[in-house]
């Protein structure tokens, strides 16, 4: 079965998560989470500001974050939540195993999962 997560693409969706959701900053990223109150698949959005670097660097950060979400999502599928993952400068050189741990910690802090 393929990846079941759905992407957030519209600015209004990102703004809704930012204004009404919970924020969980960790070393490699910032996670914003908003419970939707349904049983639908989790929706993910990714953003990286120009402060992080040029387009090549930002795209690399975004690809790393998408892979983190994909791998963690395989081991613990999420439902009924919108998540925005914000890349930081530290995301570029951070070891992948640490990024995975950061994402799990952020999910826990944001109240999306219990013991992650």
C-alpha positions as a printed NumPy array, in Angstrom:
array([[  0.   ,   0.   ,   0.   ],
       [  1.396,   3.407,  -0.983],
       [  1.912,   6.385,   1.272],
       [ -1.531,   7.428,   2.537],
       [ -0.69 ,  10.941,   3.663],
       [ -2.192,  13.842,   1.776],
       [ -0.37 ,  17.097,   1.181],
       [ -1.343,  20.55 ,   2.395],
       [ -0.818,  22.886,  -0.546],
       [ -2.918,  26.01 ,  -0.069],
       [ -1.685,  28.987,   1.926],
       [ -4.973,  29.098,   3.866],
       [ -4.4  ,  25.521,   5.091],
       [ -0.904,  26.405,   6.34 ],
       [ -2.201,  29.553,   8.059],
       [ -5.017,  27.642,   9.77 ],
       [ -2.554,  25.123,  11.224],
       [ -0.213,  27.943,  12.3  ],
       [ -2.934,  29.963,  14.026],
       [ -5.003,  27.217,  15.664],
       [ -2.531,  24.353,  16.042],
       [  0.129,  23.45 ,  18.564],
       [  3.758,  24.284,  17.892],
       [  6.624,  21.943,  18.803],
       [ 10.121,  23.277,  18.059],
       [ 12.967,  20.743,  18.14 ],
       [ 16.595,  20.925,  17.005],
       [ 16.13 ,  19.866,  13.394],
       [ 12.686,  21.326,  12.627],
       [  9.529,  22.959,  13.908],
       [  6.279,  20.997,  13.836],
       [  2.841,  22.602,  13.849],
       [ -0.082,  20.235,  14.447],
       [ -3.823,  20.764,  14.296],
       [ -6.3  ,  18.021,  15.221],
       [ -9.096,  17.883,  12.643],
       [-11.415,  15.623,  14.622],
       [-11.968,  13.052,  11.877],
       [-10.54 ,   9.66 ,  10.927],
       [ -9.021,  10.755,   7.625],
       [ -5.358,  10.284,   6.794],
       [ -2.906,  12.812,   8.167],
       [ -2.189,  15.746,   5.878],
       [  1.343,  17.127,   5.703],
       [  2.772,  20.414,   4.527],
       [  6.424,  21.372,   4.274],
       [  7.963,  24.808,   4.303],
       [ 11.502,  26.144,   4.306],
       [ 12.225,  29.886,   4.364],
       [ 14.792,  31.66 ,   2.236],
       [ 16.866,  32.264,   5.375],
       [ 17.842,  28.571,   5.233],
       [ 19.553,  28.978,   1.855],
       [ 19.104,  29.129,  -1.882],
       [ 16.569,  27.017,  -3.767],
       [ 18.906,  24.034,  -4.064],
       [ 19.459,  23.951,  -0.292],
       [ 15.771,  24.531,   0.499],
       [ 14.713,  21.72 ,  -1.82 ],
       [ 17.262,  19.378,  -0.229],
       [ 15.905,  20.234,   3.236],
       [ 12.336,  19.667,   2.019],
       [ 13.265,  16.268,   0.532],
       [ 14.928,  15.2  ,   3.794],
       [ 11.866,  16.242,   5.802],
       [  9.484,  14.421,   3.441],
       [ 11.531,  11.244,   3.865],
       [ 11.481,  11.61 ,   7.665],
       [  7.685,  11.955,   7.621],
       [  7.354,   8.999,   5.248],
       [  9.524,   6.689,   7.37 ],
       [  7.932,   7.613,  10.696],
       [  4.469,   7.438,   9.113],
       [  5.128,   3.847,   8.077],
       [  5.819,   2.763,  11.647],
       [  3.064,   4.865,  13.263],
       [  0.268,   5.881,  10.885],
       [ -1.432,   9.113,  11.91 ],
       [ -5.064,  10.062,  11.365],
       [ -7.208,  13.138,  11.869],
       [ -4.391,  15.66 ,  12.007],
       [ -2.872,  18.36 ,   9.819],
       [  0.892,  18.749,  10.218],
       [  3.201,  21.471,   8.945],
       [  6.912,  20.671,   9.114],
       [  9.18 ,  23.72 ,   8.964],
       [ 12.803,  23.213,   7.989],
       [ 15.599,  24.986,   9.816],
       [ 19.225,  25.678,   8.963],
       [ 20.166,  22.81 ,  11.287],
       [ 18.161,  20.393,   9.124],
       [ 20.754,  20.551,   6.341],
       [ 23.651,  18.885,   8.159],
       [ 21.785,  17.02 ,  10.901],
       [ 22.238,  13.256,  10.84 ],
       [ 19.179,  11.511,   9.448],
       [ 18.73 ,   9.328,  12.545],
       [ 18.605,  12.496,  14.661],
       [ 16.011,  14.028,  12.325],
       [ 13.858,  10.916,  12.803],
       [ 14.205,  11.268,  16.582],
       [ 13.417,  15.   ,  16.353],
       [ 10.204,  14.317,  14.421],
       [  9.067,  11.679,  16.922],
       [  9.815,  14.062,  19.797],
       [  7.919,  16.87 ,  18.074],
       [  4.886,  14.616,  17.494],
       [  4.937,  13.772,  21.195],
       [  5.291,  17.425,  22.265],
       [  2.467,  18.511,  19.978],
       [  0.196,  15.886,  21.506],
       [ -0.285,  13.985,  18.247],
       [  0.995,  10.682,  19.687],
       [  1.572,   9.418,  23.211],
       [  4.945,   7.725,  23.646],
       [  6.916,   8.326,  20.492]])
